[in-house]
Amino acid sequence: MGYGKVNTTVWADPGFRGLSDEGRLFELYLRTAPHRNRLGIFVLDELYAAADLQWEVPRVKTVLVELQEARRIMWDAHLRVVFVLDTWEVEALENPNVVKGALRELETVPRTVLLTVLLKAVEANYR
């Protein structure tokens, strides 16, 4: 069983509050989706999200754009990779075993420019 952390302060975050209802739901989905990993960067096909949320694909694409424009995520549509930008502020890797697991998860992510963004987030937030 997997889990995703959602900081309760998200409800007071102006960026989150400024999203549409669909945007807020989709962000919470990204933080808890069965496809996610503890790094916050993972493959997400629009069809997966549409099936999970019971939405049409164009609706998913519209909300992905909204979240990207709001600087909540980065989205590599070509490789179908999403990065939830504040993951490293919310979910630190707490011990060596968790780090090992995260590195195994990273092996499943296609080589995207978003990996550079992930590296900067790790450097800025590593505890």
Secondary structure, DSSP 4 states (H G I P E B T S, - for coil): -------GGGGG-HHHHTS-HHHHHHHHHHHH-TT--TTSEEE--HHHHHHHHT--HHHHHHHHHHHHHTTSEEEETTTTEEEETTHHHH----SHHHHHHHHHHHTTS---THHHHHHHHHHHH--
